[in-house]
């Protein structure tokens, strides 16, 4: 009778062994799913970081001017503006430029504006590609004439342009044989971020004009477009509807500020 109440150790052993196997399998499943979650999290993190790095590289590529890969670096002069005292001073740089004149003009402006996007710039401007294209037209340009009326002329000598018949001899004329008009097409994404103010806008335009004057003397006049369209002002003040003569921005006549656009 007492022998019947005692548990059989042989029958208990398979039960405990089965429980131990179930515990091991459960731990293995937990470890497996933890590893799977870690793998998925790492994959997601790598995808996010890859996307961020691609955006960073694209932003840098957009901000930096593209030099011709086979071009040799040459000495150029950039007319750099200073917001503290409202002056412009020339500085030389070693830059590789393409051969075509319009591509050289675009590269010069890109390098100039890229300097202003650097930290600590004396004339801080937004980063990013500013120039979509530069078009060159041989002078005289028929169809427009410099308006000599006092209301259209400012102290810097900049004159508004008005339409004239195509055969009118008073249309925009070159100062020297081979003179050209440069039409600079700016990107609205850059223009819309430009700081607003009479002086800061004037310094930007004078800096561009002076840089072109020092490096590309065949460019005598400049017109500005924004996304291929005429725009009244750069950021609310400097007139973009005028034809600007290209001149030394550090000289007394070239250093005067362009007159703001008429309200």
Residue frames relative to the residue before (quaternion, step in Angstrom):
aa qw qx qy qz dx dy dz
X 1.0000 0.0000 0.0000 0.0000 0.00 0.00 0.00
X 0.6693 0.4802 -0.2870 0.4889 3.55 0.95 -0.88
X 0.6203 0.5476 -0.3451 0.4430 3.57 1.09 -0.62
X 0.6428 0.5354 -0.3284 0.4386 3.62 1.06 -0.59
X 0.6704 0.5098 -0.3015 0.4468 3.66 1.11 -0.60
X 0.6123 0.5584 -0.3594 0.4291 3.60 1.12 -0.45
X 0.4644 -0.6834 0.4834 0.2892 3.67 -0.93 0.89
X 0.4335 -0.6851 0.5249 0.2593 3.50 -1.13 0.67
X 0.3868 -0.7492 0.4833 0.2355 3.62 -0.44 1.13
X 0.6303 0.5456 -0.3477 0.4292 3.59 1.03 -0.61
X 0.6781 0.4754 -0.2985 0.4744 3.60 1.07 -0.72
X 0.6451 0.5226 -0.3188 0.4573 3.65 1.12 -0.55
X 0.5946 0.6150 -0.3615 0.3709 3.58 1.09 -0.65
X 0.6694 0.4775 -0.3403 0.4562 3.68 0.84 -0.74
X 0.6239 0.5462 -0.3520 0.4342 3.62 1.02 -0.69
X 0.6842 0.4741 -0.2860 0.4747 3.59 0.83 -0.93
X 0.6292 0.5262 -0.3336 0.4646 3.58 1.03 -0.69
X 0.6494 0.5166 -0.3080 0.4654 3.59 0.99 -0.79
X 0.6377 0.5187 -0.3167 0.4734 3.60 1.02 -0.81
X 0.6485 0.5187 -0.3186 0.4571 3.58 0.97 -0.85
X 0.6421 0.5172 -0.3239 0.4639 3.58 1.00 -0.81
X 0.6471 0.5221 -0.3193 0.4547 3.59 0.98 -0.82
X 0.6354 0.5236 -0.3279 0.4632 3.59 1.03 -0.80
X 0.6538 0.5092 -0.3141 0.4633 3.57 0.96 -0.89
X 0.6644 0.5021 -0.3070 0.4607 3.59 0.91 -0.88
X 0.6401 0.5175 -0.3303 0.4619 3.59 1.00 -0.75
X 0.6463 0.5050 -0.3170 0.4762 3.59 1.00 -0.81
X 0.6414 0.5208 -0.3281 0.4579 3.56 1.00 -0.78
X 0.6465 0.5076 -0.3238 0.4686 3.58 0.99 -0.78
X 0.6334 0.5246 -0.3320 0.4620 3.58 1.00 -0.82
X 0.6641 0.4948 -0.3025 0.4719 3.58 0.92 -0.93
X 0.6393 0.5415 -0.3222 0.4407 3.58 0.98 -0.89
X 0.7102 0.4491 -0.2716 0.4693 3.59 0.82 -0.96
X 0.5970 0.5433 -0.3623 0.4661 3.57 1.13 -0.58
X 0.6520 0.5056 -0.3087 0.4733 3.57 1.01 -0.86
X 0.6441 0.5224 -0.3236 0.4555 3.57 0.98 -0.79
X 0.6475 0.5077 -0.3160 0.4724 3.59 0.98 -0.82
X 0.6390 0.5205 -0.3229 0.4653 3.59 1.01 -0.81
X 0.6528 0.5124 -0.3170 0.4591 3.58 0.97 -0.85
X 0.6608 0.5009 -0.3051 0.4683 3.56 0.95 -0.87
X 0.6524 0.5112 -0.3162 0.4616 3.59 0.97 -0.84
X 0.6562 0.4987 -0.3147 0.4708 3.59 0.97 -0.82
X 0.6420 0.5200 -0.3301 0.4566 3.59 0.99 -0.76
X 0.6520 0.5049 -0.3092 0.4736 3.55 1.00 -0.84
X 0.6506 0.5170 -0.3137 0.4594 3.58 0.97 -0.85
X 0.6528 0.5061 -0.3169 0.4662 3.59 0.97 -0.84
X 0.6432 0.5192 -0.3287 0.4569 3.60 0.99 -0.77
X 0.6543 0.5058 -0.3121 0.4677 3.59 0.97 -0.85
X 0.6760 0.4889 -0.2977 0.4641 3.59 0.89 -0.92
X 0.6274 0.5286 -0.3395 0.4600 3.57 1.03 -0.73
X 0.6506 0.5076 -0.3138 0.4696 3.59 0.99 -0.83
X 0.6516 0.5081 -0.3160 0.4663 3.59 0.97 -0.82
X 0.6659 0.5002 -0.3100 0.4586 3.58 0.93 -0.84
X 0.6273 0.5240 -0.3375 0.4670 3.57 1.05 -0.74
X 0.6507 0.5039 -0.3204 0.4691 3.58 0.97 -0.82
X 0.6440 0.5237 -0.3269 0.4518 3.59 0.98 -0.80
X 0.6674 0.4958 -0.3006 0.4674 3.58 0.95 -0.90
X 0.6490 0.5100 -0.3202 0.4649 3.58 0.99 -0.81
X 0.6422 0.5200 -0.3249 0.4599 3.58 1.02 -0.76
X 0.6568 0.4957 -0.3095 0.4765 3.58 0.99 -0.85
X 0.6533 0.5137 -0.3194 0.4553 3.56 0.97 -0.83
X 0.6518 0.5105 -0.3139 0.4648 3.57 1.10 -0.68
X 0.6843 0.5000 -0.2902 0.4444 3.56 1.04 -0.77
X 0.7283 0.4329 -0.2464 0.4706 3.57 0.98 -0.80
X 0.4704 -0.6624 0.4962 0.3060 3.60 -0.91 0.82
X 0.3870 -0.7133 0.5379 0.2283 3.55 -1.15 0.67
X 0.2119 -0.7746 0.5861 0.1077 3.55 -0.70 1.09
X 0.5507 -0.5835 0.4680 0.3706 3.53 -1.14 0.57
X 0.4910 -0.7096 0.4082 0.2980 3.64 -0.69 1.01
X 0.7360 0.3965 -0.2370 0.4950 3.59 1.11 -0.60
X 0.4989 0.6706 -0.4289 0.3426 3.60 1.24 -0.07
X 0.3722 -0.7023 0.5662 0.2180 3.51 -1.22 0.65
X 0.5251 -0.6419 0.4552 0.3241 3.57 -0.94 0.89
X 0.0419 -0.7917 0.6094 -0.0078 3.54 -0.99 0.88
X 0.5448 -0.6224 0.4546 0.3305 3.53 -1.24 0.44
X 0.0114 0.7811 -0.6232 0.0381 3.55 -0.80 1.07
X 0.3346 -0.7273 0.5650 0.1994 3.55 -1.26 0.40
X 0.1401 -0.7789 0.6089 0.0541 3.53 -0.84 1.07
X 0.3037 -0.7254 0.5868 0.1930 3.57 -0.93 0.90
X 0.0964 -0.8388 0.5358 -0.0008 3.57 -0.18 1.32
X 0.3372 -0.7616 0.5293 0.1618 3.56 -0.88 1.02
X 0.1756 -0.7591 0.6203 0.0909 3.52 -1.27 0.59
X 0.3439 -0.7744 0.4975 0.1858 3.57 -0.53 1.20
X 0.5779 0.6240 -0.3798 0.3639 3.60 1.11 -0.57
X 0.8204 0.1450 -0.0666 0.5491 3.58 0.87 -0.91
X 0.4923 -0.7004 0.4104 0.3140 3.58 1.26 0.14
X 0.5187 0.6390 -0.4110 0.3921 3.58 1.16 0.55
X 0.2496 -0.7179 0.6253 0.1769 3.50 -1.41 0.20
X 0.0125 -0.8047 0.5931 -0.0246 3.55 -0.84 0.96
X 0.4449 -0.7088 0.4788 0.2653 3.60 -0.96 0.82
X 0.0044 -0.7637 0.6455 -0.0005 3.54 -1.17 0.74
X 0.3809 -0.7348 0.5206 0.2097 3.54 -1.01 0.86
X 0.0629 -0.7686 0.6363 0.0172 3.53 -1.22 0.68
X 0.3621 -0.6804 0.5865 0.2489 3.53 -1.28 0.47
X 0.1097 0.8068 -0.5603 0.1523 3.57 -0.36 1.27
X 0.3481 -0.6991 0.5834 0.2229 3.55 -1.08 0.76
X 0.0671 -0.8209 0.5669 -0.0153 3.54 -0.63 1.17
X 0.4996 -0.6278 0.4930 0.3366 3.60 -1.11 0.57
X 0.6111 -0.5972 0.3893 0.3441 3.55 -1.26 0.27
X 0.6348 0.5389 -0.3494 0.4297 3.61 0.93 -0.79
X 0.5420 -0.6645 0.4057 0.3163 3.56 -0.88 0.98
X 0.6793 0.4825 -0.3168 0.4533 3.61 0.85 -0.84
X 0.6406 0.5023 -0.3242 0.4819 3.59 1.10 -0.68
X 0.6166 0.5307 -0.3402 0.4716 3.60 1.09 -0.68
X 0.6452 0.5180 -0.3238 0.4589 3.57 0.95 -0.87
X 0.6651 0.4946 -0.3118 0.4645 3.57 0.91 -0.87
X 0.6614 0.5069 -0.3157 0.4537 3.59 0.93 -0.87
X 0.6300 0.5329 -0.3341 0.4555 3.59 1.01 -0.77
X 0.6776 0.4759 -0.2961 0.4762 3.58 0.89 -0.93
X 0.6285 0.5374 -0.3372 0.4498 3.60 0.99 -0.79
X 0.6705 0.4850 -0.2984 0.4756 3.59 0.92 -0.89
X 0.6305 0.5392 -0.3319 0.4490 3.57 0.99 -0.83
X 0.7262 0.4303 -0.2488 0.4749 3.58 0.77 -1.02
X 0.5862 0.5571 -0.3742 0.4539 3.60 1.17 -0.48
X 0.5930 0.5577 -0.3595 0.4563 3.59 1.13 -0.63
X 0.6801 0.4977 -0.2891 0.4542 3.57 0.98 -0.81
X 0.6533 0.5075 -0.3159 0.4645 3.60 1.21 -0.38
X 0.5182 0.6436 -0.4184 0.3770 3.60 1.27 -0.14
X 0.5820 -0.5747 0.4280 0.3845 3.61 -1.12 0.56
X 0.8082 0.2595 -0.2062 0.4867 3.55 -1.00 0.83
X 0.3555 0.7465 -0.4963 0.2648 3.60 1.22 0.24
X 0.4704 -0.6824 0.4881 0.2735 3.57 -1.07 0.78
X 0.7449 0.1994 -0.1463 0.6197 3.57 1.31 -0.19
X 0.1062 -0.8664 0.4863 0.0394 3.52 0.44 1.27
X 0.0161 0.7835 -0.6184 0.0586 3.55 -0.83 1.12
X 0.6247 -0.5606 0.3741 0.3945 3.60 -1.16 0.44
X 0.4796 -0.6500 0.4958 0.3188 3.60 -1.12 0.58
X 0.5333 0.6342 -0.4618 0.3164 3.52 -1.29 0.14
X 0.6160 -0.5490 0.4195 0.3784 3.52 -1.29 0.37
X 0.2162 -0.8213 0.5211 0.0845 3.57 -0.61 1.15
X 0.7720 0.3426 -0.1652 0.5093 3.59 0.98 -0.83
X 0.2953 -0.7507 0.5660 0.1697 3.54 -0.75 1.07
X 0.7772 -0.1849 0.1594 0.5800 3.58 0.92 -0.89
X 0.2095 -0.7282 0.6337 0.1556 3.52 -1.33 0.39
X 0.1211 -0.7908 0.5987 0.0380 3.55 -0.77 1.08
X 0.1995 -0.7816 0.5830 0.0967 3.57 -0.99 0.84
X 0.0744 -0.7838 0.6164 0.0088 3.55 -0.94 0.99
X 0.4258 -0.6963 0.5034 0.2836 3.61 -0.83 0.86
X 0.3646 -0.7078 0.5633 0.2207 3.53 -1.05 0.78
X 0.5318 -0.1394 -0.8340 -0.0468 1.59 -2.19 1.20
X 0.3638 -0.6889 0.5829 0.2310 3.53 -1.21 0.65
X 0.2441 -0.7890 0.5488 0.1294 3.55 -0.46 1.18
X 0.6819 0.4875 -0.3590 0.4105 3.54 -1.11 0.68
X 0.7728 0.1935 -0.1411 0.5878 3.62 1.25 -0.23
X 0.1101 -0.7859 0.6070 0.0414 3.54 -1.11 0.68
X 0.4883 -0.6341 0.5059 0.3219 3.57 -1.13 0.64
X 0.3394 -0.7467 0.5436 0.1784 3.56 -0.73 1.12
X 0.2402 -0.8125 0.5205 0.1056 3.59 -0.53 1.18
X 0.4212 0.7079 -0.4804 0.3012 3.61 1.19 0.05
X 0.5956 -0.6088 0.3903 0.3496 3.57 -1.05 0.72
X 0.6376 0.5505 -0.3357 0.4216 3.57 1.05 -0.67
X 0.7305 0.4120 -0.2334 0.4920 3.58 1.17 -0.52
X 0.6737 0.4746 -0.2931 0.4848 3.57 1.27 -0.10
X 0.1966 -0.7850 0.5754 0.1181 3.59 -0.88 0.91
X 0.7350 -0.4472 0.2892 0.4198 3.55 -1.31 0.10
X 0.6555 0.5035 -0.3223 0.4614 3.60 1.16 -0.43
X 0.5584 -0.6368 0.3831 0.3686 3.58 1.24 -0.02
X 0.4754 0.6587 -0.4564 0.3629 3.59 1.20 0.17
X 0.1377 -0.8116 0.5664 0.0401 3.55 -0.83 0.98
X 0.4823 -0.6343 0.5153 0.3155 3.52 -1.12 0.65
X 0.3210 -0.7368 0.5588 0.2045 3.59 -1.19 0.46
X 0.1074 -0.7897 0.6031 0.0333 3.54 -1.00 0.88
X 0.5754 -0.6103 0.4088 0.3596 3.61 -1.04 0.69
X 0.0368 -0.7615 0.6470 0.0122 3.55 -1.17 0.74
X 0.6481 -0.4943 0.3808 0.4366 3.60 -1.19 0.27
X 0.6218 -0.5877 0.3632 0.3689 3.62 -1.04 0.69
X 0.7347 0.4067 -0.2424 0.4858 3.60 1.08 -0.62
X 0.3984 0.7251 -0.4802 0.2912 3.61 1.23 0.23
X 0.3863 -0.7518 0.4827 0.2294 3.65 -0.65 1.03
X 0.6344 0.5503 -0.3410 0.4225 3.61 1.22 -0.27
X 0.3723 0.7292 -0.4953 0.2902 3.60 1.23 0.21
X 0.7427 -0.4195 0.2713 0.4460 3.56 -1.28 0.35
X 0.1235 -0.8222 0.5556 0.0094 3.54 -0.61 1.19
X 0.4857 -0.6531 0.4840 0.3214 3.61 -1.10 0.57
X 0.4662 -0.6548 0.5178 0.2929 3.54 -1.19 0.56
X 0.7792 0.1175 -0.0464 0.6140 3.55 1.19 -0.64
X 0.6210 -0.5318 0.3967 0.4173 3.61 -1.13 0.42
X 0.7937 0.2774 -0.2167 0.4961 3.56 -0.92 0.89
X 0.3952 0.7274 -0.4795 0.2913 3.59 1.24 0.14
X 0.1606 -0.8054 0.5686 0.0471 3.55 -1.08 0.78
X 0.3423 -0.6783 0.6095 0.2264 3.50 -1.34 0.46
X 0.1931 -0.7726 0.5962 0.1020 3.58 -0.84 1.00
X 0.1493 -0.7583 0.6300 0.0758 3.55 -0.86 1.00
X 0.1356 -0.8136 0.5647 0.0267 3.56 -0.42 1.28
X 0.1723 -0.7934 0.5804 0.0627 3.54 -0.57 1.20
X 0.1631 -0.8092 0.5617 0.0552 3.56 -0.38 1.27
X 0.4666 -0.6581 0.5126 0.2942 3.55 -1.21 0.54
X 0.4892 -0.6732 0.4703 0.2938 3.58 -0.92 0.89
X 0.5816 0.5869 -0.3779 0.4177 3.61 1.11 -0.59
X 0.6889 0.4307 -0.2695 0.5169 3.58 1.15 -0.60
X 0.6515 0.5304 -0.3206 0.4376 3.59 0.90 -0.92
X 0.6679 0.5245 -0.3089 0.4282 3.58 0.93 -0.87
X 0.6978 0.4360 -0.2762 0.4967 3.60 1.21 -0.35
X 0.4555 0.6983 -0.4514 0.3180 3.61 1.26 -0.11
X 0.5165 -0.6383 0.4628 0.3340 3.62 -0.92 0.82
X 0.3686 -0.7346 0.5327 0.2018 3.54 -1.06 0.80
X 0.4470 0.6551 -0.5213 0.3151 3.55 -1.00 0.87
X 0.5877 -0.6030 0.4029 0.3587 3.57 -1.03 0.78
X 0.7330 0.4447 -0.2626 0.4428 3.58 0.71 -1.04
X 0.6839 0.4905 -0.3124 0.4405 3.60 0.81 -0.93
X 0.6550 0.4904 -0.3174 0.4793 3.60 1.02 -0.72
X 0.6385 0.5278 -0.3207 0.4593 3.57 1.01 -0.81
X 0.6507 0.5175 -0.3203 0.4541 3.58 0.95 -0.83
X 0.6270 0.5332 -0.3452 0.4510 3.58 0.99 -0.74
X 0.6906 0.4686 -0.2885 0.4693 3.59 0.84 -0.95
X 0.6608 0.5001 -0.3148 0.4628 3.59 0.90 -0.87
X 0.6262 0.5419 -0.3348 0.4496 3.57 1.03 -0.73
X 0.6602 0.4949 -0.3036 0.4766 3.57 0.96 -0.86
X 0.6770 0.4972 -0.2959 0.4548 3.56 0.87 -0.97
X 0.6699 0.5009 -0.3034 0.4563 3.58 0.95 -0.84
X 0.6405 0.5216 -0.3286 0.4579 3.59 1.00 -0.77
X 0.6514 0.4926 -0.3173 0.4819 3.59 0.98 -0.79
X 0.6321 0.5472 -0.3319 0.4369 3.59 1.00 -0.82
X 0.7046 0.4830 -0.2727 0.4426 3.61 0.90 -0.88
X 0.7973 0.3422 -0.1542 0.4727 3.58 0.98 -0.78
X 0.7859 0.1821 -0.0960 0.5831 3.61 1.13 -0.55
X 0.1279 -0.8531 0.5007 0.0715 3.59 0.36 1.19
X 0.5812 0.5906 -0.3913 0.4003 3.61 1.15 -0.38
X 0.6122 0.4981 -0.3550 0.5011 3.59 1.25 -0.32
X 0.1070 -0.8387 0.5339 0.0103 3.57 -0.46 1.23
X 0.7993 0.1251 -0.0499 0.5857 3.59 1.11 -0.60
X 0.1727 -0.7899 0.5853 0.0601 3.55 -1.18 0.63
X 0.0780 -0.7355 0.6699 0.0643 3.52 -1.15 0.78
X 0.2584 -0.7664 0.5713 0.1395 3.57 -1.13 0.67
X 0.0742 -0.7466 0.6596 0.0450 3.52 -1.17 0.81
X 0.2094 -0.7370 0.6214 0.1640 3.56 -1.30 0.26
X 0.8173 -0.0971 -0.0096 0.5678 3.56 -0.48 1.25
X 0.7193 -0.4777 0.2410 0.4432 3.54 0.98 0.90
X 0.6870 0.4455 -0.2747 0.5041 3.59 1.27 0.06
X 0.5494 -0.5851 0.4750 0.3609 3.55 -1.22 0.52
X 0.0616 -0.7821 0.6201 0.0089 3.56 -1.07 0.79
X 0.5382 -0.6719 0.3997 0.3149 3.57 -0.88 0.90
X 0.8272 0.0198 0.0357 0.5604 3.59 0.77 -0.98
X 0.5935 -0.5541 0.4424 0.3809 3.51 -1.33 0.26
X 0.7873 -0.1327 0.1079 0.5924 3.59 0.79 -1.01
X 0.7939 -0.2809 0.1274 0.5241 3.54 1.07 0.80
X 0.7876 0.3025 -0.1602 0.5124 3.61 1.17 -0.26
X 0.7586 0.3754 -0.2336 0.4786 3.62 0.40 -1.18
X 0.4289 -0.7378 0.4726 0.2201 3.54 -0.74 1.15
X 0.1570 -0.7908 0.5870 0.0735 3.56 -0.89 0.99
X 0.5652 0.5995 -0.3896 0.4115 3.59 1.25 0.14
X 0.5909 0.5839 -0.3542 0.4295 3.57 1.28 -0.05
X 0.3755 -0.6407 0.6011 0.2953 3.50 -1.36 0.20
X 0.2064 -0.8141 0.5370 0.0784 3.55 -0.58 1.19
X 0.3671 -0.6922 0.5645 0.2597 3.59 -0.93 0.81
X 0.3905 -0.7007 0.5453 0.2433 3.56 -1.02 0.80
X 0.1523 0.7959 -0.5627 0.1635 3.56 -0.64 1.14
X 0.6645 -0.4801 0.3875 0.4216 3.53 -1.34 0.14
X 0.3364 -0.7833 0.4900 0.1819 3.57 -0.50 1.19
X 0.6712 0.4955 -0.3072 0.4578 3.61 1.20 -0.32
X 0.5518 0.6060 -0.4081 0.4021 3.60 1.24 -0.14
X 0.6699 -0.5085 0.3357 0.4242 3.62 -1.15 0.39
X 0.7050 0.4439 -0.2815 0.4761 3.61 0.92 -0.85
X 0.7050 0.4486 -0.2736 0.4763 3.55 1.02 -0.74
X 0.6485 0.5601 -0.3198 0.4043 3.55 1.19 -0.40
X 0.5217 0.6342 -0.4253 0.3805 3.56 1.24 -0.16
X 0.5222 -0.6651 0.4423 0.2988 3.53 -1.05 0.77
X 0.4946 -0.6233 0.5023 0.3384 3.60 -1.04 0.71
X 0.5110 -0.6507 0.4699 0.3076 3.52 -1.06 0.75
X 0.5151 -0.6324 0.4643 0.3451 3.62 -0.94 0.76
X 0.6191 -0.5475 0.4157 0.3796 3.52 -1.26 0.49
X 0.5554 -0.5971 0.4557 0.3568 3.55 -1.15 0.58
X 0.4895 -0.6683 0.4618 0.3169 3.64 -0.87 0.83
